[in-house]
């Protein structure tokens, strides 16, 4: 947490173990051991320099810190029932229709989400800091697991889903593939209807999705 507050989330920070120890009320030796342990566990990455070391949290480090934030958020704010995501519509690579239509996925969408999805996804690029934080928080919820499968010699990975209300009008779901060609600032939505047509959407329009995290 101290490394994060010093800026080690977005870029490496230059620091010595002595300075870190002083900031935390620890000896230089103890601070050095903690950095070594964090690196060993894959929570930070380090590069030794002549005047100290460049330290930055890894993806696993961010997840560990996020888990603490998630627990504290529930302590102070109560159980979280939903998270809001807001972003702009954009045309994707056209792969959503292919994956959503795979029978191995489609059967599970019907049985676990309660609807047969329209063959395609609505792509949203998140447009504000709170939505990006909420997207990160979704990683900490279990969600609805859509299992991976093999078909014609090709492997399709597992997908985590959350039921969602889109623009307050359509019930659908957020789909989060374990492996995605999009960054963390993009989410994909599915529904039993063509969301663009039903909601009258075009590229650049802003959409709000209420993601239901409590079952």
VMD Tcl script that draws the C-alpha trace (Angstrom):
set ca {
  {0.00 0.00 0.00}
  {2.85 2.39 0.78}
  {4.45 1.77 -2.62}
  {1.09 2.45 -4.27}
  {0.55 5.75 -2.43}
  {4.06 6.79 -3.46}
  {3.09 6.37 -7.11}
  {4.19 2.82 -7.85}
  {0.94 1.90 -9.58}
  {1.19 3.84 -12.84}
  {4.98 3.94 -13.23}
  {8.15 2.79 -11.45}
  {9.26 4.88 -8.49}
  {12.90 5.37 -7.56}
  {13.45 4.58 -3.91}
  {16.01 3.19 -1.50}
  {15.23 0.62 1.16}
  {16.39 3.18 3.72}
  {13.85 5.74 2.52}
  {11.09 3.13 2.43}
  {11.99 1.98 5.93}
  {11.95 5.54 7.25}
  {8.52 6.15 5.65}
  {7.13 3.10 7.44}
  {9.03 3.29 10.72}
  {11.13 0.25 9.84}
  {14.84 -0.45 9.75}
  {16.61 -0.43 6.38}
  {17.19 -4.18 6.71}
  {13.51 -4.92 7.37}
  {12.37 -2.76 4.46}
  {14.88 -4.47 2.18}
  {13.65 -7.93 3.24}
  {10.04 -6.89 2.56}
  {10.90 -5.68 -0.94}
  {12.71 -8.94 -1.63}
  {9.68 -10.92 -0.40}
  {7.23 -8.85 -2.47}
  {9.35 -9.47 -5.54}
  {9.63 -13.19 -4.78}
  {5.83 -13.41 -4.58}
  {5.46 -11.58 -7.88}
  {3.71 -8.57 -6.34}
  {6.31 -6.01 -7.45}
  {9.01 -5.79 -10.08}
  {12.36 -4.16 -9.32}
  {15.35 -2.87 -11.20}
  {18.49 -2.08 -9.26}
  {20.02 1.32 -10.00}
  {23.14 3.11 -8.80}
  {21.11 5.47 -6.61}
  {18.47 3.04 -5.43}
  {15.92 0.84 -7.18}
  {13.01 1.31 -9.56}
  {9.95 -0.38 -8.05}
  {6.45 -0.84 -9.49}
  {3.47 -2.99 -8.54}
  {2.72 -5.89 -10.88}
  {-0.74 -6.95 -12.03}
  {-0.82 -9.49 -9.18}
  {0.23 -6.76 -6.77}
  {-2.63 -4.55 -7.90}
  {-5.06 -7.43 -7.46}
  {-3.81 -8.08 -3.93}
  {-4.18 -4.40 -3.07}
  {-7.62 -4.35 -4.72}
  {-8.73 -7.26 -2.55}
  {-7.90 -5.26 0.58}
  {-9.74 -2.22 -0.80}
  {-12.73 -4.42 -1.62}
  {-12.95 -5.79 1.94}
  {-12.63 -2.33 3.49}
  {-15.22 -0.90 1.11}
  {-17.72 -3.50 2.30}
  {-16.83 -2.84 5.94}
  {-17.50 0.89 5.67}
  {-20.21 0.96 3.00}
  {-21.99 -2.38 3.47}
  {-22.45 -5.20 0.99}
  {-22.18 -4.12 -2.63}
  {-25.20 -5.07 -4.73}
  {-24.28 -3.43 -8.01}
  {-21.60 -1.41 -9.78}
  {-22.17 1.18 -12.51}
  {-20.18 1.35 -15.72}
  {-20.47 4.25 -18.15}
  {-18.81 4.47 -21.54}
  {-19.00 5.13 -25.26}
  {-20.13 2.64 -27.88}
  {-17.64 1.61 -30.54}
  {-17.52 -0.95 -33.32}
  {-15.34 -3.90 -32.38}
  {-13.48 -6.45 -34.44}
  {-16.56 -8.52 -35.16}
  {-15.43 -11.47 -33.06}
  {-18.26 -11.13 -30.53}
  {-20.83 -12.68 -32.86}
  {-18.56 -15.64 -33.51}
  {-17.88 -16.43 -29.87}
  {-21.39 -15.78 -28.56}
  {-22.77 -18.13 -31.23}
  {-20.54 -21.07 -30.23}
  {-22.86 -23.80 -29.00}
  {-20.65 -24.55 -26.00}
  {-21.12 -20.97 -24.79}
  {-24.69 -20.48 -25.98}
  {-26.04 -23.46 -24.03}
  {-24.48 -22.15 -20.83}
  {-25.71 -18.60 -21.43}
  {-29.25 -19.95 -21.71}
  {-29.02 -22.17 -18.61}
  {-27.03 -19.82 -16.36}
  {-28.12 -16.37 -17.52}
  {-31.67 -17.26 -18.51}
  {-31.63 -16.00 -22.10}
  {-30.46 -16.90 -25.59}
  {-28.08 -14.06 -26.54}
  {-28.28 -12.10 -29.77}
  {-25.20 -13.11 -31.81}
  {-22.95 -10.19 -31.03}
  {-21.60 -8.03 -28.22}
  {-22.01 -4.34 -27.48}
  {-18.55 -2.86 -26.97}
  {-18.16 -0.02 -24.48}
  {-15.02 2.01 -23.83}
  {-15.22 3.23 -20.23}
  {-15.13 7.00 -20.04}
  {-14.58 8.00 -16.40}
  {-12.36 7.14 -13.46}
  {-15.16 5.67 -11.33}
  {-16.15 3.26 -14.10}
  {-12.53 2.14 -14.42}
  {-12.36 1.55 -10.66}
  {-15.62 -0.39 -10.77}
  {-14.31 -2.48 -13.67}
  {-11.27 -3.36 -11.56}
  {-13.52 -4.25 -8.62}
  {-15.43 -6.73 -10.79}
  {-12.30 -8.87 -10.89}
  {-12.82 -9.53 -7.16}
  {-16.36 -10.87 -7.49}
  {-17.01 -14.48 -8.37}
  {-19.67 -13.76 -10.97}
  {-21.37 -16.46 -13.04}
  {-18.85 -18.91 -14.45}
  {-19.20 -20.01 -18.06}
  {-16.92 -22.99 -18.48}
  {-14.43 -23.36 -21.30}
  {-14.70 -26.16 -23.84}
  {-13.13 -27.67 -26.96}
  {-14.74 -27.77 -30.38}
  {-13.26 -29.17 -33.59}
  {-9.79 -29.17 -32.10}
  {-10.01 -25.57 -30.89}
  {-10.07 -24.55 -27.24}
  {-12.44 -21.86 -25.99}
  {-11.57 -20.41 -22.59}
  {-13.81 -19.77 -19.57}
  {-15.83 -16.56 -19.29}
  {-17.05 -14.75 -16.19}
  {-20.45 -13.08 -16.45}
  {-22.59 -10.69 -14.42}
  {-26.24 -9.94 -15.04}
  {-26.73 -6.32 -16.07}
  {-29.38 -3.70 -16.74}
  {-28.42 -1.65 -19.78}
  {-29.58 1.96 -19.99}
  {-32.29 1.07 -17.50}
  {-34.29 -0.68 -20.22}
  {-32.79 -4.00 -21.28}
  {-31.77 -6.95 -19.09}
  {-28.59 -8.59 -20.32}
  {-25.15 -9.49 -19.04}
  {-21.56 -8.34 -18.90}
  {-19.10 -10.92 -20.26}
  {-15.47 -10.96 -19.15}
  {-13.23 -13.35 -21.07}
  {-10.15 -14.54 -19.21}
  {-8.20 -13.82 -22.38}
  {-9.26 -10.74 -24.34}
  {-7.73 -8.65 -27.10}
  {-9.23 -5.54 -25.48}
  {-7.72 -3.57 -22.59}
  {-9.22 -3.17 -19.12}
  {-10.99 0.01 -20.24}
  {-13.31 -1.96 -22.55}
  {-16.29 -4.13 -21.55}
  {-18.64 -6.25 -23.62}
  {-22.37 -6.68 -23.08}
  {-24.78 -9.30 -24.39}
  {-28.58 -9.44 -24.34}
  {-31.44 -11.44 -25.87}
  {-31.93 -8.57 -28.35}
  {-29.80 -6.46 -30.68}
  {-28.79 -3.75 -28.21}
  {-27.83 -1.21 -30.86}
  {-31.18 -1.51 -32.58}
  {-33.33 -1.81 -29.46}
  {-31.73 1.18 -27.72}
  {-31.16 3.18 -30.91}
  {-27.40 3.36 -30.38}
  {-24.57 4.36 -32.69}
  {-20.81 4.69 -32.26}
  {-19.94 7.47 -29.82}
  {-23.21 7.27 -27.87}
  {-22.85 6.98 -24.10}
  {-24.35 3.94 -22.37}
  {-24.84 3.21 -18.68}
  {-24.83 -0.37 -17.44}
  {-25.78 -1.41 -13.91}
  {-23.81 -4.56 -13.15}
  {-25.46 -6.82 -10.55}
  {-22.79 -8.45 -8.42}
  {-25.00 -9.88 -5.65}
  {-26.98 -13.01 -6.50}
}
mol new
graphics top color blue
foreach p $ca { graphics top sphere $p radius 0.5 }
foreach p [lrange $ca 0 end-1] q [lrange $ca 1 end] { graphics top cylinder $p $q radius 0.2 }
display resetview
